Amino acid sequence: MTRKRSRVLGTRFIRLATLVSAFLPSMVLDVSDIRAETPRSVTGKKVISFGWDMPSATEFSEHARHLETSGLDGVVLNFTRRYDGPNPGGQDDIYDMKYRWVHWEPIKLDEIQHNIDALKSVDSRKLKHNFLAMYTSSNATSVSPAQFFIWDSQKYDTTKFKPFRPNRPGEPQSWPKDPRGYFDAFRNNMVLAARLCRQLGLAGFCIDQETYGRGPMNDVWPRQVFGEDLPTIQARVRKNVTRVFRDVCREFPGITILLIPGGRYDDDWEHNDSLAMAFTDGILKGLGPKASLHDGGEKAYDISRHKRFVSLKREIRRAGLKHSAESDLYRKRMKHSFGIWLDFRSTSYGGWYQDPFLNHFTPRDLGDALHNALYESDGYVWLYNETAIMWPAKWRRTSKPNVIDDYYAAIRHCKQPRPLNRPPDPRGADDEPLPDRAASIKTAGDRLETAVPGMTLIQKIDSGWEIAFDPEDIGLWSQGIRSPGGEARFDWKKIRVGEFWENQGHRYNGAAFYRVSFKVPEKYRGKKIYIVIGGLANKCAVHLNTWDWIYGVYKGTGLQVGAAPLVFPARGVRFGEKDNQLRIYVRNPRGPGGIYKPVWVAVKEPTG
């Protein structure tokens, strides 16, 4: 090798080394993230319950035997409060304590002693991973972030104070006299909770931040009161929360904290709840070497496929690293768990049924969701429920348990080995006979004149339709069609309206999306435009040009074949040469499915 060639190669090597050193930090970050997301065994991981039928500590012994047969490893428990004064409720222990731990008012031990006594009497063989419930949500008893601050009247202009909620009992209405009073109450509450968890054998805290509106994570009020910018306010919260959780970990070194922001780390903080991230950072900084902190992964509510959990965990982790002021600690100490919603959207969309095919999760899908979530979690999966009642908690005594045994079997068996890529439950579609041709079913929806007498046709939308099947039924929710680029990720196929999808080669029960484009001539501007669907099986949500609903059928089992046509205003319709994008979500749990009669755009002319 010549000396000149040696110098050239040497120069190139130096340039390469420079490039490698420049990119090394990002390479290390990516590798560490990938390593953290490597799937692991389900062995040793736990499923706990945290829902609307959350048992109180005083009810735990009553339900323990039933809970032990459920397949759960533990539950989230709520303490109740007894007043030593007048009790307007007429009962001794109906007052939730879960709102009062992360709070600026001190908890009195004698108000909660009955919870301690009750838990001491419980001897559970299987339920060994129980947590104490704590909410920081916007509730009448816990609304402002007052507890996160030292109220130094010498440092701040006290005339700027304005109540977070004026004239609300239990909310500070003026600048406090004791600068440390609110903070010390919060710290003492949390240390007391840690001591009780350690003494009673609870795993730790389940803290639900509930960052959906004005509450303790709100960043606007403290900025106005203290006259400081957002970074300063966030730094104060981090510092003071760190102090609290250092004391918590001294009291209970091996505590586990399940924190449920649900991965809601956002660029714009829709509800001005950016103190949630400062709160998280404070816990991380105060965390002892034997303690652990888990992100609750609330966005996993509706998913079941393994690849979804892999993707969601990566999304949560990257967002957390982006928004955390303690990214190194976040990378090293933040663990990840997931929440699965047993009766997903049952209170707002569709209900909860004894027939599993009518629910979001069948028992098979629930078992797969729990298994895949456990596989990707760092220790815990929590099962959430609303109208699905596993045991009658005191505040809903009139409601009987309504979860069939097949779901309990799914929980009990969710840790057994199974393929990670198993497709969703076909819900009996392969065993159903093909339906009769839709044209043979005579209804008012066959013709516009009988569907909506008196309306005038603008257009019959009989071509250009596409369909995308959504067997996981996530399209309208967390990782679905409304997410950035979501529509392009679906597999769209041509389809005809006016016939069941089974008769077009699709033996399928579940959710799907129809889409089509159409125009409305300019001459109809200012008139009442309607969309008419002659027949649809069985539930639907209709979207025109946006993902806001303009019409929906979601209660009960939905429309039966042969039901009356659907007629609704075309809110948001465009006129002239602009295309209208019509998207129709259809959910068909069993039997013939799809839009099996024509679809029209019509105008209602003024009478007289």
N, C-alpha and C positions, 0 to 999 in steps of 0.2 A: 504494500500500500504506500502510495506516495505521501509526502508531507502535506501537499496541498489538499489531497483527497481526505487526509486525516483531519485537517482543520475544518473542512466542510462538514464532515460527519460530526465532528465535535460541536460545531455551531448548531447543527440540527438537533443534536441530543440535548443541548442546553435549552433550545426553544421548546422541545417536547417536555422537558422537566418543568419548565416554567408553566406551560399549559396544564400539566398534571397538578402542580401545586395550586394553580388558580382554581381548578375545578374540584380539588380534593374535598373541601368542606361540604359542598353539595353532594358529592358522591358518598361521603360518609353518612350524611343525613339520609339519603335515599336507602342506603344499605341497612342502616339501623332501623328505619321504618319497616323495610321488607322483613327484616329479622323479627321485629316485634309482631308482624302479621302472619308469620309462618303457622299453619294449622297444627294443632296439637291434639292429644288424646282427650276424650270426654271423661276419662277416669278421674275421679276426685272432684269433679265440678258439680255445682249445686243448682237446683231449681227451687226458687222461693216464690211465694205468692204475695202480691202487693196490689190490692184492688179495692173496689167499693165495699166489699163485704169483709174488709179488714177487721179481724177480731180485736177487741180490747183486751188488755192484760187480765181483766177480771173475768172475761169469757174464755180465756185460753184453755183453762182446765176442762171446761164444758165441751169444747170442740176438739181437744187434743187427740182423742181416740179416733175420731173421724178423719182428722187431718193426717194421722199416721198411715191411714190406708189409701191416701190420695196419691201417693208417689212423690209428694213434695219433700224437700229436705229442710224446709223452714218457712216461716211466714214473717211478714212485717207486722208488728204489734203496735197498737195505739194505747197510750196511757190516757186515762180520764181524770177529771179534776173534781174534787169535792169542795164546795164552799163552806166556810165556817159561819157565814152570815145568811141572809135571806136567799132562798133558792127559787127563782121564778119558774124553773122548769118542773118543780115538784118531784124530782128524782135526785139521787145522790151522786151519780157518776155518769151523766150524759154529756159532760162538757169536754170537748176535744182538747187534748194537750199538744197535739202534733203541731199546732200553730204557735205554741208559746215557748218553745225551746230557743229558737233563733229570734229572740225578742228582747226588748229593752225593759221589761218588767220582771222582777225576780220571782222565781217559783218557790213556793213554801213546801217544805217536805211533808208536812202533815196533810196537805191537800192531795198528795199523790200516794200516801202510805198504803192505801188499800190495794193499789196496783202491785206494790212490792210484796205485800203479804200474799196476794193471789198467785204470783209467779213462783214464790218459794214453795208453794204446795204442789206444783206441777212436776211430775216425773215422766218425761217423754223419752221414749227409747229411740225414736227416729228423727224427731224434729230438733236438730242440734244447731241449726244455722238460722237463728231468729234475730231480727233487727228491730230497733226502736224507730218508729215513724217520726219524721220531722218535716214540716212544710215551711217554706218561706214565701208562700203565695200571698196574693192580694186578698186578704180576708178581713172581716170586720175587727178581728182581734189582733191582726198583725199586718200592718200596712206600710209603715214608713221604714227607711233604713237607719233610723236614729241610733240603733245599737252599735253601728259600725264606727261611730265617731266619738272623739273626745270634744266636749262642748266648752271650749275655753273662752269665757266672756272677755278676757283681757286681750285675746288675739284677734277676735272677730267682731264685726259690727252687729250687735244683737238686734238692732232695729230692722235688719233685713229679714228677720224671722217671719215666716208665714206658715200656718199649719198645713201639713200634707193633706189632711182632710178636715176642714173647719167644722167645729161643733160636733165632732164624732167622739163619743165616749171612749176612753182608753187610748186616745191618740194625743201626743204632745201638742198643746195649744200655745205654748210660749217657750222661750229659751229656758232650759233647766238650770236650777241653782247649783247643783253638783256637777262639775264638768265631766266627771268620770262615772256618774251614776248609771247612765244607760249602758255604757260599755261594760262596766263591772257586772251588771245584772246579766247581760248576755254571756259573759265569760263564766260566771258562777253557774248559770243554767247549764251550759255545755259541759262543764267539769262535773257537775252533779249527774248529768245524763251518762257521762263516761263511767263514773264510779258505779252507778246502778247497773249498767251493762256488764261491767266486769264482775260485780258481785252476784248478779242473777244469771250469768252464763250466756248473755246475748252476744252476738258476733260484733255488733256495733250499731252505727247510725245508717238509716236510709233517709237521705235528705233530698226532698223533691223541691226544686227551685221554682217550678211552675211559672216560668218567665213569659207570661202571656198578657201582661197588662201592668198597670200601675201597682207596684208592690215594693218590697224591700230591695229589689235589685234595680230600682228606678234611679237613673243618674241625673235627672233634671232637677228634682227638689233640692238635693244637697248642694248643687252648683249655685242655685238661687239663694239658699240660706247662708252658705259660707262665703259666697262671692269668689269662688275659686274655679279654675278651668278643669276640664274633664280629666286630664292626666294627673293633676294634683289630687282630685277626689278619689280616683282609682288607686293611687299610691297609698293614700290614707287607709282605704278599705283593706288593701293587701297587707299593710303593716299591722293593723289591729286584728284582722282575722288570723294572721300568723301567730300573734301572741296567744290568742284563744286556743288554737289547735296545738300549740306547743304544750300548753297546760293540759289539754285533753289527752295528749299522748303520754304525758308524764303520769297521768292518772290511770290510763289503760294503754300500756305500750303496744299491745298486739291488736289494737282496734282495727276493724275493717269499716270503711266509709263508702257507701254506695251513693253516689251523687248523680242526680237525674236532671242535668240540663238538656239531655237528649241530643247532645252534639250540636246544640243551637248556638254555635259560634258563627256570627254573621258579620258582614261588612257594614251593613246599615243599621243593625239592631232596631228592628222594626218598632219595638215597644219601648225604646230607650232603656233597655235592661242590661246595659253593658257592665254594671257592677257584678253580674253573674260571673264574668270572666275574672274579675278582680277577687271575688270570693273564692273561686276555684284556685287561683294562684296563691291566695293566702293559706288555704288548706295544704297545698303542695309544699309551701315553705315551712309550715309548722309541723309537717308530717314526721313522726319519729321513724327510726330505722326499721322497726318491726311492724309498723302500721302499714296499711295499704289503702289506696284510693282508687275507686273504679268509676269511670264514666258509665252511666246507665244505659246509653245507647237507645234512647226512646224512639228514634226514627225507625227502628226495626219492627215496629208494631205489626205491620201487615205482611212482612215478607217470610218466605219459607225456604227458598233455594239457597244452597251453600254459596254460590257465586255472589248472591246479593249481600250476604253477611261479610264476605271478603271485601267487596266494594265499599260497603257502608263503613266498615272499620277503618279503611284507608281514608275515606272522606272525612270522618270525624277526627282522625288523628292529624291529618294535614291541616284542617281548619283550626284545631286546637293549637298546633305548633305555630300557625300563622298569627293567631290573636293573643296567645299567652305572652305575658311579659316575663315569664320564667320558662322559656322554651327548653332549656337544658333539663330543668327539673321535670317538666312535662314529659319529655322524651324518656327520661329514666324511670319516673315513678308512676305515671298515669297508666292504670290498667283499664281494660275494656270489658264491659258486660253488655247484655242486650235485654230489651223488654219485648215480650210477645203479648199481643192483645188477644186474649181468648175469644171474646165476642166483639171483634173489631167493628167499630162504628155502630154498635147495636142501638145506642140511644138516639142517634141522628140519622141512621141509614139502614133500614131493613129489619131491625129487631133480632131476637135470639130465639131459636127454635129447637124442639126436640128432634126434628128431622135434620140431620147434619148437613144434607145437601143444600139446605137453605141458608146455612151460616157461611161466613167468610172462610173459616177453617173447618174442614172435616176432621174427624179424629186422626186419620192418616196424615193429613197435612199438618196438623198441630204437632204430632209426634216428630215429623221431619223437621219442622221449624225449630222445635226445642233442641233436637239432636244437632242440627247444623249450627244453631246459635251457640250451643255448648262447645262445639268443636272449635269455633273461632274465638270464644270468650277466654278471658283470663281467670275465670273462676265461677262466675254467677250468670244465671239467666233468671229474670223475674217475670212472672206471669200476671198480667193485668186483666181485670174484668170489671164490667159495669152491671149490665142486666143479667149476665150469667152468674147465678148465685151458687157458690160452693157450700156455704154454711150460713145460717141466718144470723148475721151480726145484729146487735141489739137495736140499732136505729132502723132496721128494716125487718122487724120481727114478723110483720104481716106477709112477707114474701118467703115462699118455701124454696129450698134448693131445687134447681132446675137443670143441673148439668148431668147428662146421662153417663152411665158407667163407661161407655166407649172412650169418652174423653179422659177419665181417670186412668184407664188402661194405657192411653197414649202417653200420659205423664209418667206412669210407672215404668214403661218400656222404652222411654226416649233415649236412654243411655246405651241401649243395645246396639251393636254394630249394624250398619246399613250403608247402602251406596249413597255417597254425597250428592250425586247428580240425578237422583231418582226424580222423574217428572211428577207434576202435581196429580192429585187424585182425579181420575177421569169422571168421577161422580156417576158411574153407572151408564155412561153414554154408549159403550160398546154392547151393552146387553139390551138396549131399547130397540124396538122395531122402528123401521122408517115410517114417518107420519104420512097421512094422506096428502095429496097435492093441495096446496093452499087454495087453489081456484075452486076446489070442491066444497070448501067451507064458505057458505054464503052469509055475508054480513053487510051491515050498512057501510062498511069501509071499502066495499068493492068499487063504488062510484062516488065522485065528489058530490053529486047531486043528493045522494042519500046520506053521505057523511056529514055535510054541512049545508043543508038547504038554504038557499038565498045568497050564498057566496059565489063570487065569480072567479073562474080559473085564471091564474097568471101563468103557471107552468106546472106540468107534471114532470117530476124529477125521476125519470125512469132509466137513465143511463149515467155512466161515469162513476158508479158506486164502487168503493173499496171497503174491505173488512180486514181487521187485525184482531186475532184471537188473543185473549189475555187470561190463560188458565190460572195464573197466580192471583188475578184480580187486584193488581197493584196499580193499574192504569191511572186511576183518579187520585192516587195517594202518594206515598213517600218517594218512590223511585220510578214513577210511572210516566205517562204520556205528557203530563204537564211540566215535567222537569226540563231544564235546558237540553235541547236535542232529543228529547224523549220520543217524539213522534217518529223520528227517523230510525229509532232503534226497533220499532215494531215491524213485523213482517206483514206487509200489506198485500192483499190478493183481490182480484176482481170478484164482485158479487152482484147478484140481482136482488132488488127488493121485489116484493110480491110473491116470494116463495120462502119456505123454511130453509135454513142453511143445511139441514140434514139432507134435503133433497137436491142439494148442489154439491154433494160429496164431502160434507163436513159433519161427521158423527161426533158431536161435541155438546157437553153441558158446561156452562160457566159464563164468564164475562167476555165481551168483545166490543170493538169500536167500529162503527160505520162512519164513512166520511164521503162527502161529495161537494162539488162547487156548483153554484147557480147564480144567475143574474136576475135582477128585478128592474124593469125599464123605468126611466126617469119619470114617466107620466104618472106613476103610482106614488110618487113622493107626497107625503102629507096624508095619505090614506091608511086605513087600518089593514096591515098585512098579517096574514096568519100562515102557520105551517100546519098541515093536516097529515097525520099518519093513520092510514086505514086500519092497520092491525100490527101489534108488536107483542112478542112474548119474551120476558114477562115483566121485568123492571127496566127503567131507563133513566138517563140523565141527558138532557139535550143542551148542546152548546152551539151558539151561533157567533162566529168570528172571534170569540174569546173563549176562555175556559170557565167563564161564569155560567152558572146554570140559568137557563131561561124557562125550563120545565123539567119535571121529574116525576116518576112513579117509583116509590121506594118503600112503602109501607106493606107489611104483611107479605104474602106470597106473590104479590104483583098481579098483573093482568092475566086472565085466563084466555086461551085461544077462543076466538069468537066474541070477545068483549067489544065494547063500543070504540069508535075511532078516538084518537087523541087530537085535540084542537087547542092551539095556544098561540098567543101573539108572537110575532117574529121580532122580539126586542133586539135592537141593535142592527137591524137589516140595512144594507147599503143599496144605493140606487145607481142607475146608469151603467157605465162600463165596469164598475168595480165588482170583483167576484165576492160572493158570499161563501164562506166556508162553514158547512153544516157538519157537525160531529155528534153522533148519537151513541152514547154508552148503553149497551144492552146487557142485562144479566139474566141468564136463563138457567136455573138450577137443575131442571130435569124436564124431559119431554121435548116437544118441538120448540125450536128457538129461532129468533131473528125477527126482522121486519118482513112480515109475510103478506102484507097488502100494500097498495100503492102509496106514494108520498106526493103531496101537492103543495104548491104555494098558491094562496088564494087571497082575494081582497074582499072586505066587507064594505059594500057600497052603502052610502047613507040612504035612509028610507025617507019617504015623503017628498 
